[in-house]
Amino acid sequence: MSFTRRRAATWAAAIAAIALVTLAGRALDLNPTTIGFVYLLVVLFVSIWGDLLVGTVSSIVATVCYNYFFFPPLYTFTIEQPANWFALATFLISSVTVNRLVVAARVNAEERAHVQALRESEALKTSLLRAISHDLTTPITAVTIRTESLRRRAAADRELLDDVGAIAEETARLRRRIDNLLAMARLEAGKAQPRREPTPPADLFRAARENLPLVPVTVHVDADCPDANVDPSLALEILVNLLENAHRVSPPGAPVELVARRHPLDAAALRIEVLDRGPGVPPDTDVAQRGLGLEIARSLAAANGGSIGLTPRPGGGTVAHIDLPAALLPIGE
């Protein structure tokens, strides 16, 4: 049943229930005290089934019917006895209060259910990623061992050595992707927190080049560039993923450039740029649509309080810029 039809059915049921109770009360000649409790039960069930508005309107309608059909003089809205004023006011306040409490309890039970479902979903995702990584790690390890064996046996065959090197490089990249996915899962599930510390961009660049020795890289760090306040291991993975992506789309032999400088707009941040001479990207390209490596880098940057964007590079190519929080210098420096 659609939301609109369900809401219309709730309103119809509420009005029908009040009308039915009123008719039955008059037919049985119930006293005001008894019929008041019955009206209160109707409001309670309407609140359980409907929302706050339906319950509130039902409370008002029930109060009007209570006065009109059961308090003398009957079939008039005139109230002669002061005690009846008190009884009607008490009934209205009680019914509205019951309605609000019941609706609030139901809403709270639904947020809790939603939160529990999210937790179970995160736990399932983490478990699946662990299972997948375990199933993939075993064959990757076997491929790595076989590759090293082939490398030793093909020492005299240059062409075969190149092929073996390419296989080894892609295998290492796949292993890093799996490790990155597991790190993302732990961060998103709240089972791991980034350990931030002042980290010089030059150190990150040096570590990235050591992780990707076959990627030609040029490096520049502005003299006034501050240190980054990041988890060094996660920041390194961000750079490695972006470098791999840039190298893959670059022309053969074209170096990838790494640049670090103060953020042009935010004094409390720095910007690291990875520049390539690949085919380029359209303006305002969404990082999430550019492949797994960029999505991993985006998630790891967000965990460090930063962000990643892609822009076309003048003269051709792409600029991937990583905005990260800067480490605060001690007072006096």
Secondary structure in CASP SS format (residue, H / E / C, confidence):
PFRMAT SS
TARGET T0000
AUTHOR 0000-0000-0000
METHOD secondary structure of the structure
MODEL  1
M C 1.00
S C 1.00
F H 1.00
T H 1.00
R H 1.00
R H 1.00
R H 1.00
A H 1.00
A H 1.00
T H 1.00
W H 1.00
A H 1.00
A H 1.00
A H 1.00
I H 1.00
A H 1.00
A H 1.00
I H 1.00
A H 1.00
L H 1.00
V H 1.00
T H 1.00
L H 1.00
A H 1.00
G H 1.00
R H 1.00
A H 1.00
L H 1.00
D C 1.00
L C 1.00
N C 1.00
P H 1.00
T H 1.00
T H 1.00
I H 1.00
G H 1.00
F H 1.00
V H 1.00
Y H 1.00
L H 1.00
L H 1.00
V H 1.00
V H 1.00
L H 1.00
F H 1.00
V H 1.00
S H 1.00
I H 1.00
W H 1.00
G C 1.00
D C 1.00
L H 1.00
L H 1.00
V H 1.00
G H 1.00
T H 1.00
V H 1.00
S H 1.00
S H 1.00
I H 1.00
V H 1.00
A H 1.00
T H 1.00
V H 1.00
C H 1.00
Y H 1.00
N H 1.00
Y H 1.00
F H 1.00
F H 1.00
F C 1.00
P C 1.00
P C 1.00
L C 1.00
Y C 1.00
T C 1.00
F C 1.00
T C 1.00
I C 1.00
E C 1.00
Q C 1.00
P H 1.00
A H 1.00
N H 1.00
W H 1.00
F H 1.00
A H 1.00
L H 1.00
A H 1.00
T H 1.00
F H 1.00
L H 1.00
I H 1.00
S H 1.00
S H 1.00
V H 1.00
T H 1.00
V H 1.00
N H 1.00
R H 1.00
L H 1.00
V H 1.00
V H 1.00
A H 1.00
A H 1.00
R H 1.00
V H 1.00
N H 1.00
A H 1.00
E H 1.00
E H 1.00
R H 1.00
A H 1.00
H H 1.00
V H 1.00
Q H 1.00
A H 1.00
L H 1.00
R H 1.00
E H 1.00
S H 1.00
E H 1.00
A H 1.00
L H 1.00
K H 1.00
T H 1.00
S H 1.00
L H 1.00
L H 1.00
R H 1.00
A H 1.00
I H 1.00
S H 1.00
H H 1.00
D H 1.00
L H 1.00
T H 1.00
T H 1.00
P H 1.00
I H 1.00
T H 1.00
A H 1.00
V H 1.00
T H 1.00
I H 1.00
R H 1.00
T H 1.00
E H 1.00
S H 1.00
L H 1.00
R H 1.00
R H 1.00
R H 1.00
A C 1.00
A C 1.00
A C 1.00
D C 1.00
R H 1.00
E H 1.00
L H 1.00
L H 1.00
D H 1.00
D H 1.00
V H 1.00
G H 1.00
A H 1.00
I H 1.00
A H 1.00
E H 1.00
E H 1.00
T H 1.00
A H 1.00
R H 1.00
L H 1.00
R H 1.00
R H 1.00
R H 1.00
I H 1.00
D H 1.00
N H 1.00
L H 1.00
L H 1.00
A H 1.00
M H 1.00
A H 1.00
R H 1.00
L H 1.00
E H 1.00
A C 1.00
G C 1.00
K C 1.00
A C 1.00
Q C 1.00
P C 1.00
R C 1.00
R C 1.00
E E 1.00
P E 1.00
T E 1.00
P C 1.00
P H 1.00
A H 1.00
D H 1.00
L H 1.00
F H 1.00
R H 1.00
A H 1.00
A H 1.00
R H 1.00
E H 1.00
N H 1.00
L C 1.00
P C 1.00
L C 1.00
V C 1.00
P C 1.00
V E 1.00
T E 1.00
V E 1.00
H E 1.00
V E 1.00
D C 1.00
A C 1.00
D C 1.00
C C 1.00
P C 1.00
D C 1.00
A E 1.00
N E 1.00
V E 1.00
D C 1.00
P H 1.00
S H 1.00
L H 1.00
A H 1.00
L H 1.00
E H 1.00
I H 1.00
L H 1.00
V H 1.00
N H 1.00
L H 1.00
L H 1.00
E H 1.00
N H 1.00
A H 1.00
H H 1.00
R H 1.00
V H 1.00
S C 1.00
P C 1.00
P C 1.00
G C 1.00
A C 1.00
P C 1.00
V E 1.00
E E 1.00
L E 1.00
V E 1.00
A E 1.00
R E 1.00
R E 1.00
H C 1.00
P C 1.00
L C 1.00
D C 1.00
A C 1.00
A C 1.00
A E 1.00
L E 1.00
R E 1.00
I E 1.00
E E 1.00
V E 1.00
L E 1.00
D C 1.00
R C 1.00
G C 1.00
P C 1.00
G C 1.00
V C 1.00
P C 1.00
P C 1.00
D C 1.00
T E 1.00
D C 1.00
V H 1.00
A H 1.00
Q H 1.00
R C 1.00
G C 1.00
L H 1.00
G H 1.00
L H 1.00
E H 1.00
I H 1.00
A H 1.00
R H 1.00
S H 1.00
L H 1.00
A H 1.00
A H 1.00
A H 1.00
N C 1.00
G C 1.00
G C 1.00
S E 1.00
I E 1.00
G E 1.00
L E 1.00
T E 1.00
P E 1.00
R C 1.00
P C 1.00
G C 1.00
G C 1.00
G C 1.00
T E 1.00
V E 1.00
A E 1.00
H E 1.00
I E 1.00
D E 1.00
L E 1.00
P E 1.00
A E 1.00
A C 1.00
L C 1.00
L C 1.00
P C 1.00
I C 1.00
G C 1.00
E C 1.00
END
